[in-house]
Structure formats: structure tokens, C-alpha cells
């Protein structure tokens, strides 16, 4: 039996671009089917994933410029991506690390922009990230999502009447009652 210590892509020396996100640093510089051959004017010499990660980290620490060798339609050229300067990771990363915090906050903003649409495990994890952020701006979105989750778990449940003042003081926004009337839930 043959065992491999790393993925098969560890031996790869180029990256095929399969998608370019609109508004990303690559937008307008890279296209689908471009091939990235190297960084900082040098072809990839080892695991391409690690080389690109090191170059990206260095660009985020210093100038914000990621220099790539791009192959397109039979021609190689040097191109630059403009990345946000985030500084270096702290010794305690991800704890007490401004760069980790900035990346997490950027991710939360993207999640919030996309919304918490369908009840699904990946969306549940996104909701947990927003909750973990402690940002109160996300609370209405999270409350709406919690109601969707509750309704999906108990499809016969329905929202009922006015929330009593004592429950509103505790942060309850709406009450839900099961079809049998035995279960009452408070959405916060």
C-alpha cells in the first residue's frame, strides 16, 4: 500500500486561476484560465501553496503589493495585486493579534453582506462567527436567523402575540408557540 505524507498538489509549481471575485485585488489583473507561475519575479521552486502564502503574508506586512508572474495566452508577464496592509501576525496569533482581528472582522462583514439566508450547517457556522464577534450591529440579523432555525426545527410552530414587558426587559423580541400549545420559546 502506498501512503503519501502531503497532498498531490505539494509537487505543483503553478496555479490555474479558476475564478476571480469581482472587487477583489485580483479583479482586472487576473482572469479565469490565467496561470500563476511564480512570485516576486521568481518561478515557484517548492510547494506553490506555501510559496504563495509566504509571499501574501509578506505583502500584507509591508507594502501591500503582491508581485506575480502570470501566464496568459502564451505570454508571461509580471503583474501586481494591491493587498490591504494588515501588519504581521503577533507571537500569540490568533490571540491578542491585530492582524487576526482585522481578518476576522473582514470575514464577518462579508458574511453580514451576504446574509444568513437558508438554514444550513455552513450558514449556522457563519451565524456563530457573527455572534462571536460581539458586534451588536449583527444582532437583528442573528435574531432573524434564530427564528428561521426555530421554525425549521418545529415547522408547525407559529409566532404568538405581544411579548410581555417582563420578557422584553430580558431581551426577548418574539414568542413562539408549538401547535400543541405546550412549548413556548423566546427569540432574543
N, C-alpha and C positions, 0 to 999 in steps of 0.2 A: 504494500500500500504506500502511496506517495503522499507526503504531507508538505505543506508549504507554510513558511513562517509569516509571509506577508501576502497581501493581495497580489493578483497578477499584474495590476497596474503599477506596482512598485518599479518594474523594469521599464516603464514607459518613459519616453523622452520628448513627448509633445502632448498638447491638449487640443482636442477638437471642440470648437465652440458650437454648442447645440441650442443655445438660447441667449438672448440679450434683453435684459429687463429695461423697459422704457424708463428714462430718468436716472438710470444707474450710471456710475462712472464709465462703464463700457459703451453706453449708448452713443452712437455716432462715431465710435472708434473701432469697435469690433462688430462683426456680422456673423450670423449663422454660417457655418462651414469654414470660417477662418480657422487657422491652426496657430496656436501659440507655440513657438519653438524655443523660447528662452526668455531670460530676464536680464536687465542691466547690460545689454549688448553681448551677452554670452549665451550660447546654446545650453539647454539643460544638460547637466553632466551626471546627475543622480536622480533619485525619485522625484519626479516632476511635481507631485503634490507637495512634498516637503520644501522643494526649492521655491515654488510659487508662494507658499505660506510664509517662508522666511523673508522673501522679497516684499510681500504685502505688509508684514509686520514692520519691517524697516521703513517702508514708505509712510506708514501710519505714525511712526515715531518721529520722523524727521521732516521731510519736505512735502509729503502728500503726493509725490509723483512716483508712479509705478511705471517703469520703462519695460516694455515688452518687445520681443521680436515676433512679428506677425507675418504669417504666410497667407497670401490671398491670391487666387487665380494665377499661380505660378511665380509670384513675386514675393520676396521677403522685404520687409521694411520695419524700421524702428518706430514704435508708437508709444504714446504716454497716456496713462489713465490718471486723472486727478482724484485722489482719495482724500477723505477728511483726515486731518492730522489729529490723532487721538492720544498721542504720547505713548509711553512704554507701559507694559504690564508691571504692576508692583510685585515685590517679592512675595506678597501674601495673596496674589490673584487667585481666585476672583474676589476674595475678601479685602475690604479697605483698598480697593483699586479703582481709581478714577476712570481708567480705560474700560475695565469690565463694566462699570456702572453706565458709562456712556453707550456701550454696545447694547446692554440690556434695555436701557431707556429707548434707544433707537428701535429695537425689536418690538417693544411694547407699543410705540407709536405706529409702527407698521401693522401690528395686529389690530389695534383700535381702528385704523383707517380701513382695513379690510372688513372689520366687523366680526361678530360672533354669530354666524348665520345658522347653519344646521347643527343639530345636536349630534355630536360625533366625538369619539375619543380624542383625535387631534385638536379639535376645537375646545374640548374640555381642558386640555393642557394649555392652550393659548389663554383661556379664561383664568387658569391658575397663575399664569405668568402675570397677567394684568392685576390680579388680586395681590400677588406677592410684591408688586411694585409699590403698593401703598399709596398710589396716586388716586385721590378722590375723584378726579375727572372721569375715571373709568367706572365708578360705582353704578351710575344709571345703566350703563351697558351691561355690567355684570348682573345687576338685578333683573334686567330683561332676560338675560340668558338663563339665569337660575329658574325663572318662571317657565321658560321653554323646556328646560331639563325636567322640571317637576311635572309638567304636562305630558312629556313624553314617557315618563315612568308610570304615570297614572292617567292615561288618556281620558278617562271619564271624569276626572276632577274638573272643577269649574271655579272661577273666581266668585267670591261672595261678598256682598255688601260693603259697607263702610268699615274701616278699621277703627276699633275702639281707641280712644285717646291714650289710654294706658299702654297699649301696644305700639302706637305711633311714637310715644316717648322712648320706647325701647328700640326704635329704628325699623319697625315693621311697616312696609309700604302697601301690602295687599294680603288678603286672606284667601285660602283655597280650601274647598271642602270636597271630600270624596263623594261619589254617587250615593253611598250608604249614609252619609252624614256623620260617620263616626270619626273621621280623621279631619283635623283642621291644621293647616300649615300656614306659617307666616313667612312671606318673602321679604327679605331685608335688602 
